[in-house]
Amino acid sequence: MLGVTSRPDAYTVALDRATAHTRAWLASMPDRRVPPRATADELRDRLGGPLPEGPSEPAEVVDRLAELVEPGLMAMPSGRFFGWVIGGTLPAALAADWLTSAWDQNSGMRFATPGVAATEEVAGGWLLDLFGFPTGADVGFVTGATMANFTALAAGRHQVLTDAGWDLNRSGLAGAPRVRVLVGEDRHASVDLALRYLGLGAPTTVPADAQGRIRVDALKTALDAGDGPAIVCLQAGNLHSGAFDSFRPAIALAHEHGAWVHVDGAFGLWAAASPRLRHLMDGCDAADSWATDAHKTLNVPYDCGIVIVARPPALREAMGMHASYLIQADDAGDPFDKVPEMSRRARGVPVWAALRSLGVSGVADLLDGLCAHARTIAEGIAAIDGAEIVNDVVFTQVCAAFGNDERTRAVTARVLADGTAWMSGSRWRNRDVLRVSVSNWSTDAADVQESVDAVRRAAPVGSRYRLGGTAGQT
């Protein structure tokens, strides 16, 4: 098979077919049922069989892939998809992601791939400006929020052990002072997963309030109860309620005890970019590290987590490496100094495109629109007989219950079977809930109304409950 330099048209037909299938997929969103139409087992049988003995035409492979996989696709780009805090993809970000694949740049080294390195550096600077974080902070692009938490906590682990006089890179964890990690009892499980990866074990759990916010008084008690190296994990945007921790007092308290403060803001960190929502992030800029996922609220393609560390030396000591065959152009360091991977795609390029296409006001409008849709959905569900909104709707999350757990599970199952919208079931505060995460830029008023109507069709007839907080008869 001749290389592309000998056949400059080698990609043309396959890319044309991929473009046609992509356009058809996106065009189907307004009328498409959200759930997939086939199971993984069914699709595996169709996609499988013996590997062919010889080559196939690339365009035929693309056609076959699109035809066979399409029935198993969840309409996650749909404005009526509200599951698992998953955003859609902005047009500029999708197109930039195509370019990223076509450019085929290994973005680990600044000298070797200056185009994408510079793009990511600019995107990182824009993010620091939007969030109001320290201008000298390091920004790295990782696979998702889990690895962003992992990377930031690795920097924190390195710093607090260094402060305790322990050389982690030379001596490892064996024999090191134990690092206490304090977390709110209603944190996201990815924080625990990152701690497991880092060998830090189970965290110390601190009580939270009714909306999942860490209690500052309980944090003080927990910090006072021990000494030595410590990390405090806070959150911007509770998975169920959307609530934000009280950053200013919690961070000040943690720093008084010499702790590193990390903020898990997988979807909520973006509130800092909206003048209407910025109060939720008051004091968050004083933390030491932050994690977020651009695929969620910013609506760029998978995979694109973002780690931000206010103390670059800690991050680079934890993540960086040097070898004679790697060409270091200058003292600025390389992208691989800030993330776990040496080889990776240029994830920051779609972030640059998304931010450039929106601008400062567009990012704020995106955030404000998502929150407005969440409030409208909450109000619509609250008006349904037997429905109760169990959280204070302060951001993009809505949790509803329908009497007892059995009824709530039944409503959730009927909503999913209906297929108009996708709202995942969950369990929060010892009860089953229907959880709605408004994350897609394309969600509009019609999507909201159709989705509320779908819940109304699925809901049982019963007592009516008021919106917000504690359930009660109206």
Secondary structure, 3 states (H helix, E strand, C coil): CCCCCCCCCCCHHHHHHHHHHHHHHHHCCCCCCCCCCCCHHHHHHHHCCCCCCCCCCHHHHHHHHHHHHHHHCCCCCCCCECCCCCCCCCHHHHHHHHHHHHHCCCCCCCCCCHHHHHHHHHHHHHHHHHHCCCCCCEEEEECCHHHHHHHHHHHHHHHHHHHCCCCHHHHCCCCCCCCEEEEECCCCHHHHHHHHHCCCCCCEEECECCCCCECHHHHHHHHHCCCCCEEEEEEECCCCCCCECCHHHHHHHHHHCCCEEEEECCCCHHHHHCCCCHHHHCCHHHCCEEEEECCCCCCCCCCCEEEEECCHHHHHHHHCCCCCCCCCCCCCCCHHHCCCCCCCCCCHHHHHHHHHHHHHHHHHHHHHHHHHHHHHHHHHHHCCCCCEECCCCCCCEEEEECCCHHHHHHHHHHHHHHCCCECEEEEECCEEEEEEECCCCCCCHHHHHHHHHHHHHHCCCCCCECECCCCCEC
